[in-house]
C-alpha cells in the first residue's frame, strides 16, 4: 500500500515530508504514468460498461484507467477539467486528478478531500467514514499539487476559495450519478480543506468528519502551543526531549550537520532552499517537540537517546522522528504549494525556545519563507482564517471534529459556538496526530458514528 500523506504539523508544515515523502514522489518516479496504455485499458472495456460511459458523459470528466479495488468495489482513476480561476473560467484550465471507489449509485458518497497530491494514496484506500457507511468515495487531489498543477503556474490562484470551488464543481458533477447523501472528510491539512469547502458551499454535503485539523486564527501568536508543549506528557519525557535538543545544537551540532550534508549528497540532493545543513538542523531541532508528540507520543519517551548515545544512534533517532531527507530541495519543491498556502492564508506560528537560549544562530528560521523559494511572492491575508473560525462557531452545522489528546494541533482547535448546529468536538485519549473514531472512548465513538449515519441517512446496525 502506498503511503498516505498527513500534515504532521500545520504550524510547521514540513512535518508531512517525514511521513509522506520517504520515497520520491510517484509523479517523479513514473513521469509518463503510462497514459497511452491506460487509455487502451479503458478503451478495451466493453461498450456496455455503464459506469465508465456515464462518467465520461459528464462534461470535462475523463476516465483514465481502472485500478485494483476492494471486494465489492470498482476503482477508477479520473481527470476532471477545472478552471484555473473560477472567477474567470475563460483564462485557462487544468485537469484535476480523482480516485473513485464505486460501490453502488444508491449508496452514500464520501468526498475525501486531500490537502496534497494523490501520489501517496492507494487508489483502493477507504477513509474511515467510507468504511462505516459502506459507501462510495471520491478522493480529490488538491489544486497545485501532483498532476493537478496548472502550467504556467499563477500562484495567486492557489487559495482556499478556489480549492473549495474545485470541490463544489466535483460534487455538482458527480451528483448526476450519485444521488444519495454526500459526506465530506479529511485529516490534518486535508481536514482543513474539508472545513473550507463547507464554509463556502455549506449545502454541498449532508455532514463532515474532520480529523486533527488546526484553526490558526492569529499567525502571530504561538503561545497556545507553547503552553501545550510545556504540559503534554511527563516531566521526565519533556526533560529528555530538551536534553536532545541541547545536544543537537550544542556538543553534537557540527557532527550532526555533517551527517545531514553527507546524507543529502549521497542521495544526489541539495539544500539550497533551506540554505545549509546547519540551518536545516536548527530548523528541525526547533520542530522536534511538536513532531515527537504528533507521531511518537507516550510510547516513544523510553526511546529518546540519552547523553551516552553515540552520534550515529542520536542521528538515527532524530532522522526517524523528523525525516530529514524531507527537507532537501527535491522534497521541499514537491510541496511548495503547501508552504505557499501557509504563508498566504493558513498561517504559521513560531515556537518559543527558552531552553535553547544562546544556541540559536538564525533569527527568523521558523518563518515559512525558509521553505519557499524567493522568486515566489507571498503576501499574508490575516482575515482568511478568522472568517473560517466565525463561520464554524456561528453557522457551522453537521460537523464532527476529532483530535488526539497528545497532538499539539489541538492547542488551536476548531470550536463550536452559539450558532453551531449538530456540531461536536471529540478527544481521543493517549493519541497523537493519527486519530480515528476507533481511538475514541466507547461512548464518544458511538455518538460520532451515530451522527455520521444520521447525516448519511444510513440505518445504524443493531447492537
The 8 nearest C-alpha neighbors of each residue, nearest first, counted from 0:
[[1, 121, 2, 120, 124, 119, 123, 3],
 [2, 0, 121, 119, 120, 3, 118, 122],
 [1, 3, 119, 120, 19, 4, 0, 121],
 [4, 2, 120, 119, 19, 1, 5, 121],
 [5, 3, 19, 119, 2, 15, 6, 18],
 [4, 6, 15, 7, 187, 3, 186, 19],
 [5, 7, 15, 187, 188, 8, 9, 14],
 [8, 6, 14, 15, 5, 293, 9, 432],
 [7, 9, 11, 12, 10, 14, 6, 408],
 [10, 8, 12, 11, 6, 7, 188, 213],
 [9, 11, 347, 8, 348, 12, 346, 349],
 [12, 10, 8, 9, 13, 14, 347, 286],
 [11, 13, 9, 14, 8, 10, 15, 6],
 [12, 14, 15, 16, 11, 326, 8, 325],
 [15, 13, 7, 12, 8, 16, 17, 6],
 [16, 14, 6, 7, 13, 18, 17, 5],
 [17, 15, 20, 325, 19, 14, 18, 13],
 [16, 18, 322, 325, 15, 321, 19, 20],
 [19, 17, 16, 15, 20, 21, 4, 322],
 [18, 20, 4, 16, 15, 17, 21, 2],
 [21, 19, 16, 22, 17, 18, 325, 23],
 [20, 22, 19, 17, 18, 23, 325, 16],
 [21, 23, 20, 24, 19, 25, 325, 330],
 [24, 22, 25, 20, 28, 27, 21, 330],
 [25, 23, 26, 27, 28, 118, 22, 20],
 [24, 26, 28, 118, 27, 29, 23, 119],
 [25, 27, 24, 30, 29, 28, 145, 118],
 [28, 26, 30, 25, 24, 29, 23, 31],
 [27, 29, 25, 26, 30, 24, 23, 32],
 [30, 28, 32, 27, 26, 31, 25, 33],
 [31, 29, 27, 26, 32, 28, 25, 33],
 [30, 32, 33, 29, 34, 26, 27, 28],
 [33, 31, 29, 34, 30, 26, 37, 35],
 [34, 32, 31, 36, 35, 37, 29, 30],
 [33, 35, 37, 36, 32, 38, 31, 63],
 [34, 36, 38, 37, 33, 39, 40, 32],
 [37, 35, 39, 38, 34, 33, 40, 41],
 [38, 36, 34, 40, 64, 39, 35, 63],
 [37, 39, 35, 41, 40, 36, 34, 42],
 [38, 40, 42, 36, 37, 41, 43, 35],
 [41, 39, 37, 43, 38, 42, 36, 64],
 [42, 40, 38, 43, 39, 44, 64, 37],
 [41, 43, 39, 40, 44, 38, 45, 46],
 [42, 44, 40, 41, 39, 45, 38, 46],
 [45, 43, 42, 41, 46, 48, 40, 47],
 [46, 44, 47, 48, 43, 42, 41, 49],
 [45, 47, 48, 44, 49, 52, 42, 43],
 [46, 48, 45, 49, 52, 44, 50, 51],
 [49, 47, 46, 45, 50, 51, 52, 44],
 [48, 50, 52, 47, 51, 53, 46, 54],
 [51, 49, 53, 52, 48, 54, 55, 47],
 [52, 50, 54, 53, 49, 48, 55, 62],
 [51, 53, 49, 55, 50, 54, 56, 48],
 [54, 52, 56, 50, 55, 51, 49, 57],
 [53, 55, 51, 56, 52, 57, 50, 60],
 [54, 56, 52, 57, 61, 53, 60, 51],
 [55, 57, 53, 54, 52, 58, 60, 59],
 [56, 58, 55, 60, 54, 59, 172, 53],
 [59, 57, 60, 56, 55, 172, 80, 79],
 [58, 60, 80, 79, 57, 61, 81, 78],
 [61, 59, 79, 57, 55, 58, 78, 80],
 [60, 62, 78, 55, 77, 63, 79, 59],
 [63, 61, 77, 64, 76, 55, 78, 51],
 [64, 62, 77, 76, 37, 38, 61, 41],
 [65, 63, 37, 76, 41, 75, 62, 40],
 [64, 66, 75, 74, 76, 67, 41, 63],
 [65, 67, 74, 75, 68, 64, 122, 76],
 [68, 66, 74, 123, 65, 69, 73, 122],
 [67, 69, 74, 123, 73, 72, 66, 70],
 [70, 68, 72, 123, 71, 67, 73, 74],
 [69, 71, 72, 68, 73, 67, 102, 123],
 [70, 72, 69, 102, 73, 68, 101, 103],
 [73, 71, 102, 101, 69, 70, 68, 100],
 [72, 74, 101, 68, 100, 75, 102, 71],
 [75, 73, 100, 68, 66, 99, 65, 67],
 [76, 74, 65, 99, 64, 66, 98, 77],
 [75, 77, 98, 64, 63, 97, 65, 99],
 [76, 78, 62, 97, 63, 61, 96, 98],
 [77, 79, 96, 61, 95, 94, 60, 97],
 [80, 78, 60, 95, 94, 59, 61, 81],
 [79, 81, 94, 59, 93, 95, 92, 60],
 [80, 82, 92, 93, 94, 79, 83, 95],
 [83, 81, 92, 88, 84, 85, 91, 93],
 [82, 84, 92, 91, 81, 93, 85, 156],
 [85, 83, 82, 87, 86, 88, 156, 90],
 [84, 86, 88, 87, 82, 83, 161, 164],
 [85, 87, 84, 88, 82, 161, 89, 83],
 [86, 88, 84, 85, 89, 90, 82, 83],
 [89, 87, 82, 85, 90, 84, 86, 91],
 [88, 90, 87, 91, 82, 92, 84, 85],
 [91, 89, 88, 87, 84, 83, 92, 82],
 [90, 92, 83, 89, 82, 88, 93, 84],
 [91, 93, 82, 83, 81, 80, 94, 149],
 [92, 94, 149, 81, 80, 83, 95, 82],
 [95, 93, 80, 79, 78, 147, 81, 96],
 [94, 96, 147, 79, 78, 80, 93, 97],
 [95, 97, 78, 140, 77, 147, 139, 94],
 [98, 96, 139, 77, 138, 76, 78, 140],
 [99, 97, 76, 138, 137, 122, 75, 77],
 [100, 98, 137, 75, 74, 136, 101, 76],
 [99, 101, 74, 136, 135, 73, 72, 137],
 [100, 102, 135, 73, 72, 103, 99, 74],
 [103, 101, 72, 135, 134, 71, 100, 73],
 [104, 102, 106, 105, 101, 135, 134, 72],
 [103, 105, 177, 106, 176, 102, 178, 179],
 [104, 106, 103, 179, 177, 107, 178, 102],
 [105, 107, 103, 134, 104, 179, 135, 108],
 [108, 106, 180, 179, 134, 181, 135, 455],
 [107, 109, 135, 181, 136, 134, 182, 110],
 [110, 108, 136, 182, 183, 181, 111, 135],
 [109, 111, 183, 137, 112, 136, 182, 138],
 [112, 110, 138, 184, 137, 185, 109, 183],
 [113, 111, 139, 185, 189, 138, 110, 193],
 [114, 112, 189, 115, 140, 139, 141, 111],
 [113, 115, 189, 188, 141, 192, 112, 116],
 [116, 114, 141, 113, 144, 140, 117, 189],
 [115, 117, 145, 140, 144, 118, 141, 113],
 [116, 118, 120, 119, 140, 115, 145, 113],
 [119, 117, 25, 116, 120, 24, 26, 145],
 [118, 120, 2, 3, 1, 117, 4, 121],
 [121, 119, 3, 117, 1, 118, 2, 122],
 [120, 122, 1, 124, 123, 0, 119, 2],
 [123, 121, 124, 98, 120, 74, 66, 68],
 [122, 124, 68, 121, 69, 125, 74, 67],
 [125, 123, 121, 122, 126, 120, 69, 0],
 [126, 124, 129, 130, 123, 127, 136, 128],
 [125, 127, 129, 128, 130, 124, 111, 184],
 [126, 128, 130, 129, 131, 125, 435, 436],
 [129, 127, 131, 130, 126, 132, 109, 184],
 [130, 128, 134, 126, 132, 127, 131, 133],
 [129, 131, 127, 133, 128, 132, 125, 126],
 [132, 130, 128, 129, 133, 127, 448, 134],
 [131, 133, 134, 129, 130, 128, 452, 457],
 [134, 132, 130, 129, 131, 135, 106, 102],
 [135, 133, 132, 107, 129, 106, 108, 102],
 [134, 136, 108, 101, 102, 100, 109, 107],
 [135, 137, 109, 100, 108, 99, 110, 138],
 [136, 138, 99, 110, 98, 111, 109, 100],
 [139, 137, 111, 98, 97, 112, 110, 136],
 [140, 138, 97, 112, 113, 141, 96, 137],
 [139, 141, 116, 117, 96, 113, 115, 97],
 [142, 140, 115, 114, 144, 113, 116, 139],
 [141, 143, 147, 144, 148, 162, 140, 95],
 [144, 142, 148, 147, 336, 141, 149, 145],
 [145, 143, 116, 147, 142, 148, 115, 141],
 [146, 144, 116, 147, 26, 148, 118, 143],
 [145, 147, 148, 144, 96, 26, 95, 116],
 [148, 146, 95, 142, 145, 144, 143, 94],
 [147, 149, 143, 146, 144, 142, 145, 150],
 [150, 148, 93, 152, 151, 143, 147, 83],
 [151, 149, 152, 148, 93, 153, 92, 91],
 [150, 152, 149, 153, 148, 154, 91, 93],
 [151, 153, 150, 149, 154, 148, 143, 156],
 [152, 154, 155, 156, 151, 149, 157, 150],
 [155, 153, 156, 157, 152, 375, 339, 336],
 [154, 156, 157, 153, 158, 377, 152, 376],
 [157, 155, 154, 158, 153, 84, 161, 83],
 [158, 156, 155, 154, 161, 143, 159, 142],
 [157, 159, 161, 160, 156, 162, 340, 155],
 [158, 160, 162, 161, 163, 195, 157, 192],
 [161, 159, 163, 162, 158, 164, 199, 195],
 [160, 162, 164, 163, 158, 159, 165, 85],
 [163, 161, 165, 159, 164, 160, 158, 142],
 [164, 162, 196, 160, 166, 165, 161, 159],
 [163, 165, 167, 161, 166, 162, 160, 168],
 [166, 164, 162, 163, 168, 167, 161, 169],
 [165, 167, 169, 163, 164, 168, 170, 162],
 [168, 166, 164, 170, 169, 165, 171, 163],
 [167, 169, 171, 165, 170, 166, 172, 164],
 [170, 168, 166, 172, 167, 171, 173, 165],
 [171, 169, 167, 173, 168, 172, 174, 166],
 [170, 172, 168, 174, 169, 173, 167, 175],
 [173, 171, 169, 170, 174, 168, 175, 57],
 [174, 172, 175, 170, 176, 171, 177, 169],
 [173, 175, 177, 176, 178, 171, 172, 170],
 [174, 176, 173, 172, 177, 178, 171, 57],
 [177, 175, 174, 173, 178, 104, 53, 54],
 [178, 176, 174, 104, 179, 173, 175, 105],
 [177, 179, 174, 176, 175, 180, 105, 104],
 [178, 180, 107, 105, 177, 106, 181, 108],
 [181, 179, 107, 455, 205, 108, 178, 182],
 [180, 182, 108, 204, 205, 107, 109, 179],
 [183, 181, 109, 206, 204, 207, 205, 110],
 [184, 182, 110, 207, 109, 111, 208, 193],
 [183, 185, 208, 111, 207, 209, 193, 110],
 [186, 184, 190, 189, 112, 209, 111, 193],
 [185, 187, 190, 210, 189, 211, 209, 188],
 [186, 188, 212, 211, 190, 6, 189, 210],
 [189, 187, 191, 114, 190, 6, 186, 212],
 [188, 190, 114, 113, 185, 186, 192, 187],
 [191, 189, 185, 186, 193, 187, 209, 188],
 [190, 192, 188, 194, 193, 189, 212, 195],
 [191, 193, 189, 195, 190, 194, 196, 114],
 [194, 192, 190, 196, 191, 195, 185, 184],
 [195, 193, 197, 191, 196, 192, 198, 190],
 [196, 194, 198, 192, 197, 193, 163, 191],
 [195, 197, 163, 193, 194, 198, 199, 200],
 [198, 196, 201, 200, 194, 195, 199, 193],
 [197, 199, 195, 196, 201, 200, 194, 390],
 [198, 200, 196, 197, 201, 195, 163, 160],
 [201, 199, 197, 202, 198, 203, 196, 167],
 [202, 200, 197, 198, 203, 199, 204, 196],
 [203, 201, 204, 200, 205, 197, 206, 199],
 [202, 204, 201, 200, 167, 170, 205, 197],
 [205, 203, 181, 182, 202, 206, 183, 201],
 [204, 206, 454, 181, 182, 180, 455, 202],
 [207, 205, 397, 182, 204, 454, 398, 183],
 [206, 208, 183, 398, 184, 182, 399, 209],
 [207, 209, 184, 399, 398, 400, 183, 210],
 [210, 208, 400, 190, 185, 184, 186, 399],
 [209, 211, 186, 401, 212, 400, 190, 187],
 [212, 210, 187, 402, 186, 432, 401, 408],
 [211, 213, 187, 190, 191, 210, 188, 186],
 [214, 212, 412, 408, 411, 215, 413, 211],
 [213, 215, 412, 413, 411, 216, 212, 388],
 [216, 214, 217, 213, 411, 218, 346, 384],
 [215, 217, 385, 384, 214, 218, 388, 346],
 [218, 216, 219, 215, 220, 346, 381, 385],
 [217, 219, 346, 348, 347, 220, 215, 216],
 [220, 218, 217, 348, 221, 349, 347, 346],
 [221, 219, 218, 222, 217, 348, 223, 349],
 [222, 220, 348, 223, 224, 349, 350, 225],
 [221, 223, 225, 224, 220, 226, 350, 351],
 [224, 222, 226, 225, 221, 410, 227, 411],
 [223, 225, 227, 226, 410, 222, 221, 228],
 [224, 226, 222, 228, 227, 223, 221, 229],
 [227, 225, 229, 223, 224, 228, 222, 230],
 [228, 226, 224, 230, 229, 225, 231, 410],
 [229, 227, 225, 230, 231, 226, 224, 407],
 [228, 230, 226, 227, 231, 225, 237, 224],
 [231, 229, 227, 228, 232, 226, 233, 234],
 [232, 230, 228, 227, 229, 405, 233, 237],
 [233, 231, 230, 297, 236, 234, 237, 405],
 [232, 234, 236, 235, 237, 231, 230, 297],
 [235, 233, 237, 236, 238, 232, 230, 231],
 [236, 234, 238, 233, 237, 239, 232, 300],
 [237, 235, 239, 233, 238, 234, 300, 240],
 [236, 238, 234, 240, 239, 235, 241, 233],
 [239, 237, 241, 235, 236, 240, 234, 242],
 [238, 240, 242, 236, 237, 241, 235, 243],
 [241, 239, 243, 237, 242, 238, 244, 236],
 [240, 242, 244, 238, 243, 239, 245, 237],
 [241, 243, 239, 245, 240, 244, 238, 246],
 [244, 242, 246, 240, 245, 241, 247, 239],
 [245, 243, 241, 247, 246, 242, 284, 240],
 [246, 244, 242, 248, 243, 247, 249, 241],
 [245, 247, 249, 243, 244, 251, 248, 250],
 [248, 246, 252, 251, 244, 245, 249, 243],
 [247, 249, 252, 245, 246, 358, 244, 251],
 [250, 248, 246, 252, 245, 251, 247, 358],
 [249, 251, 246, 252, 248, 247, 253, 245],
 [252, 250, 247, 254, 246, 249, 253, 255],
 [253, 251, 248, 247, 255, 249, 254, 250],
 [254, 252, 256, 255, 251, 257, 250, 277],
 [253, 255, 257, 251, 252, 256, 258, 310],
 [256, 254, 258, 252, 257, 253, 251, 259],
 [255, 257, 259, 277, 276, 253, 258, 254],
 [258, 256, 260, 254, 255, 259, 253, 261],
 [257, 259, 255, 261, 256, 260, 262, 254],
 [258, 260, 256, 262, 257, 261, 276, 263],
 [261, 259, 257, 263, 276, 258, 262, 256],
 [262, 260, 264, 258, 263, 259, 265, 257],
 [261, 263, 265, 259, 264, 260, 258, 266],
 [264, 262, 268, 266, 260, 265, 261, 269],
 [263, 265, 267, 261, 266, 262, 268, 260],
 [266, 264, 262, 267, 263, 261, 268, 260],
 [267, 265, 263, 264, 268, 262, 261, 324],
 [266, 268, 264, 265, 263, 269, 262, 329],
 [267, 269, 263, 266, 264, 327, 329, 328],
 [268, 270, 328, 327, 271, 263, 264, 267],
 [271, 269, 327, 328, 275, 272, 274, 273],
 [270, 272, 274, 273, 269, 328, 275, 327],
 [273, 271, 274, 270, 328, 370, 372, 369],
 [274, 272, 369, 271, 270, 370, 275, 279],
 [275, 273, 271, 272, 270, 278, 276, 279],
 [276, 274, 278, 277, 270, 273, 279, 271],
 [275, 277, 279, 256, 260, 278, 259, 280],
 [276, 278, 280, 256, 275, 279, 281, 252],
 [279, 277, 281, 275, 280, 276, 282, 274],
 [280, 278, 276, 282, 277, 281, 283, 273],
 [281, 279, 277, 283, 278, 282, 284, 276],
 [280, 282, 284, 278, 279, 283, 285, 277],
 [281, 283, 279, 285, 280, 284, 278, 364],
 [282, 284, 286, 285, 280, 281, 279, 287],
 [285, 283, 287, 281, 286, 282, 280, 244],
 [284, 286, 283, 282, 287, 281, 352, 350],
 [287, 285, 283, 284, 289, 288, 290, 282],
 [286, 288, 284, 290, 289, 285, 291, 283],
 [289, 287, 291, 290, 286, 292, 240, 228],
 [290, 288, 291, 292, 287, 286, 407, 293],
 [289, 291, 293, 287, 288, 292, 294, 286],
 [290, 292, 288, 295, 289, 293, 294, 287],
 [293, 291, 296, 289, 290, 295, 294, 406],
 [294, 292, 431, 432, 406, 290, 291, 289],
 [293, 295, 291, 292, 431, 296, 290, 432],
 [296, 294, 299, 291, 292, 293, 298, 297],
 [297, 295, 292, 299, 298, 294, 291, 431],
 [296, 298, 299, 300, 232, 295, 429, 292],
 [297, 299, 296, 300, 295, 301, 302, 429],
 [298, 300, 295, 302, 297, 296, 301, 303],
 [301, 299, 302, 236, 297, 298, 303, 296],
 [300, 302, 299, 303, 298, 236, 297, 304],
 [303, 301, 299, 300, 304, 298, 316, 305],
 [302, 304, 300, 301, 305, 239, 299, 240],
 [305, 303, 308, 313, 302, 306, 243, 316],
 [306, 304, 307, 308, 303, 239, 243, 242],
 [305, 307, 308, 304, 246, 242, 243, 309],
 [306, 308, 305, 309, 304, 310, 313, 312],
 [309, 307, 306, 305, 304, 312, 313, 310],
 [310, 308, 312, 311, 313, 307, 306, 314],
 [309, 311, 313, 312, 314, 308, 251, 254],
 [310, 312, 314, 309, 313, 315, 308, 316],
 [313, 311, 315, 309, 314, 310, 308, 316],
 [314, 312, 310, 316, 311, 315, 304, 317],
 [313, 315, 317, 311, 312, 316, 318, 310],
 [314, 316, 312, 318, 313, 317, 319, 311],
 [317, 315, 319, 313, 314, 318, 312, 320],
 [318, 316, 314, 320, 319, 315, 321, 313],
 [317, 319, 322, 321, 315, 323, 320, 316],
 [318, 320, 316, 317, 322, 321, 315, 323],
 [319, 321, 317, 318, 322, 316, 291, 290],
 [320, 322, 318, 323, 319, 17, 317, 290],
 [323, 321, 17, 318, 324, 325, 319, 320],
 [322, 324, 325, 318, 321, 326, 17, 259],
 [325, 323, 326, 327, 322, 263, 21, 17],
 [324, 326, 16, 323, 330, 17, 322, 327],
 [327, 325, 324, 331, 323, 330, 328, 13],
 [328, 326, 270, 329, 324, 325, 330, 269],
 [327, 329, 331, 270, 269, 330, 332, 272],
 [330, 328, 332, 327, 331, 333, 268, 269],
 [329, 331, 333, 325, 332, 328, 327, 326],
 [330, 332, 328, 333, 334, 326, 329, 327],
 [331, 333, 335, 330, 334, 329, 328, 371],
 [334, 332, 330, 331, 335, 329, 24, 144],
 [335, 333, 336, 332, 337, 331, 338, 144],
 [334, 336, 332, 338, 337, 333, 339, 331],
 [335, 337, 339, 334, 338, 340, 143, 144],
 [338, 336, 340, 339, 334, 335, 341, 12],
 [337, 339, 341, 335, 340, 336, 342, 371],
 [338, 340, 336, 342, 337, 341, 335, 343],
 [341, 339, 337, 343, 338, 342, 344, 345],
 [342, 340, 345, 346, 338, 339, 343, 344],
 [341, 343, 339, 340, 379, 367, 346, 344],
 [342, 344, 379, 340, 378, 341, 380, 377],
 [345, 343, 380, 346, 340, 341, 383, 379],
 [346, 344, 341, 340, 384, 343, 342, 347],
 [347, 345, 341, 218, 344, 342, 215, 348],
 [346, 348, 10, 218, 341, 11, 349, 345],
 [347, 349, 221, 218, 10, 219, 220, 350],
 [350, 348, 221, 365, 351, 347, 366, 10],
 [351, 349, 221, 352, 225, 348, 285, 224],
 [350, 352, 353, 225, 349, 221, 222, 285],
 [351, 353, 354, 355, 350, 356, 285, 225],
 [354, 352, 356, 355, 351, 357, 350, 358],
 [353, 355, 352, 356, 241, 245, 244, 351],
 [356, 354, 353, 358, 352, 357, 245, 359],
 [357, 355, 353, 358, 354, 359, 352, 245],
 [356, 358, 359, 355, 360, 353, 354, 249],
 [359, 357, 355, 356, 248, 360, 249, 245],
 [360, 358, 357, 361, 355, 356, 281, 362],
 [359, 361, 362, 358, 281, 357, 278, 364],
 [360, 362, 364, 359, 363, 278, 281, 282],
 [363, 361, 364, 360, 359, 365, 366, 281],
 [362, 364, 365, 366, 361, 369, 349, 367],
 [363, 365, 366, 361, 362, 282, 369, 278],
 [366, 364, 363, 349, 282, 367, 369, 350],
 [367, 365, 368, 364, 363, 369, 349, 347],
 [366, 368, 369, 370, 342, 365, 338, 371],
 [367, 369, 371, 370, 366, 372, 342, 373],
 [370, 368, 367, 273, 371, 366, 364, 365],
 [369, 371, 368, 367, 273, 272, 372, 338],
 [372, 370, 368, 369, 335, 373, 338, 367],
 [373, 371, 374, 375, 272, 370, 368, 369],
 [372, 374, 375, 371, 376, 368, 272, 369],
 [373, 375, 372, 376, 371, 377, 368, 154],
 [374, 376, 373, 372, 377, 371, 154, 339],
 [377, 375, 374, 378, 373, 154, 372, 339],
 [378, 376, 343, 342, 379, 375, 339, 368],
 [377, 379, 343, 380, 376, 342, 344, 339],
 [378, 380, 343, 342, 344, 381, 377, 346],
 [379, 381, 344, 382, 343, 383, 378, 384],
 [382, 380, 383, 379, 344, 384, 217, 385],
 [383, 381, 385, 380, 384, 386, 344, 216],
 [382, 384, 386, 381, 385, 344, 380, 387],
 [383, 385, 387, 216, 386, 382, 388, 215],
 [386, 384, 388, 216, 387, 382, 383, 389],
 [385, 387, 389, 384, 383, 388, 382, 390],
 [388, 386, 384, 390, 385, 389, 391, 198],
 [387, 389, 385, 391, 390, 386, 384, 392],
 [390, 388, 392, 386, 391, 387, 393, 385],
 [389, 391, 394, 387, 393, 388, 392, 395],
 [390, 392, 395, 388, 389, 394, 393, 387],
 [391, 393, 416, 415, 389, 419, 390, 418],
 [418, 394, 392, 390, 419, 391, 389, 417],
 [393, 395, 390, 418, 419, 391, 392, 396],
 [396, 394, 391, 419, 390, 392, 393, 420],
 [395, 397, 420, 398, 419, 421, 422, 394],
 [398, 396, 206, 421, 422, 207, 420, 399],
 [397, 399, 422, 207, 396, 206, 208, 423],
 [398, 400, 208, 423, 422, 424, 209, 207],
 [401, 399, 424, 209, 210, 425, 208, 423],
 [400, 402, 210, 425, 424, 426, 211, 209],
 [403, 401, 211, 426, 427, 210, 409, 425],
 [402, 404, 430, 427, 431, 406, 405, 426],
 [403, 405, 428, 430, 427, 429, 406, 426],
 [406, 404, 431, 403, 430, 292, 429, 407],
 [405, 407, 431, 293, 403, 432, 408, 404],
 [408, 406, 409, 410, 289, 224, 405, 227],
 [409, 407, 406, 410, 213, 411, 211, 412],
 [408, 410, 412, 411, 407, 406, 402, 213],
 [409, 411, 224, 408, 407, 223, 412, 227],
 [412, 410, 409, 214, 213, 408, 215, 223],
 [413, 411, 409, 213, 214, 410, 414, 408],
 [412, 414, 214, 213, 415, 411, 388, 400],
 [415, 413, 412, 416, 392, 424, 391, 388],
 [414, 416, 392, 419, 391, 422, 413, 423],
 [415, 417, 392, 419, 418, 393, 414, 391],
 [416, 418, 419, 393, 392, 415, 420, 394],
 [393, 419, 417, 394, 416, 392, 420, 395],
 [420, 418, 395, 416, 392, 394, 396, 393],
 [419, 421, 396, 422, 418, 395, 397, 394],
 [420, 422, 397, 396, 423, 419, 398, 450],
 [423, 421, 398, 397, 420, 396, 399, 419],
 [422, 424, 399, 400, 398, 425, 421, 415],
 [423, 425, 400, 401, 399, 426, 414, 422],
 [426, 424, 401, 400, 402, 423, 427, 443],
 [425, 427, 402, 403, 404, 401, 428, 439],
 [428, 426, 439, 403, 438, 404, 430, 402],
 [427, 429, 404, 430, 426, 403, 439, 438],
 [430, 428, 404, 405, 427, 431, 403, 297],
 [431, 429, 403, 404, 428, 405, 427, 434],
 [432, 430, 406, 293, 403, 405, 433, 294],
 [431, 433, 293, 406, 434, 403, 211, 294],
 [434, 432, 431, 435, 430, 403, 211, 294],
 [433, 435, 432, 403, 438, 402, 430, 210],
 [436, 434, 437, 438, 433, 439, 127, 210],
 [437, 435, 438, 439, 444, 434, 447, 448],
 [436, 438, 435, 439, 444, 440, 434, 441],
 [439, 437, 436, 435, 427, 434, 440, 428],
 [440, 438, 427, 444, 436, 437, 443, 441],
 [439, 441, 443, 442, 444, 438, 427, 428],
 [442, 440, 444, 443, 445, 439, 437, 438],
 [441, 443, 445, 444, 440, 446, 439, 447],
 [444, 442, 446, 440, 445, 441, 439, 447],
 [443, 445, 441, 447, 439, 442, 436, 446],
 [444, 446, 448, 442, 443, 447, 449, 441],
 [447, 445, 443, 449, 448, 444, 450, 442],
 [448, 446, 444, 450, 449, 445, 443, 451],
 [447, 449, 451, 445, 450, 446, 444, 452],
 [448, 450, 446, 452, 451, 447, 445, 453],
 [451, 449, 453, 447, 448, 452, 454, 446],
 [452, 450, 448, 454, 453, 449, 455, 447],
 [453, 451, 457, 455, 449, 450, 454, 456],
 [452, 454, 456, 450, 451, 455, 449, 457],
 [455, 453, 451, 456, 452, 205, 206, 450],
 [454, 456, 452, 180, 457, 453, 451, 107],
 [457, 455, 453, 454, 452, 458, 180, 107],
 [458, 456, 452, 455, 453, 459, 132, 454],
 [457, 459, 460, 452, 456, 453, 455, 461],
 [458, 460, 461, 457, 452, 449, 453, 448],
 [461, 459, 458, 462, 457, 452, 449, 131],
 [460, 462, 459, 458, 449, 457, 445, 452],
 [461, 460, 459, 445, 458, 449, 448, 441]]
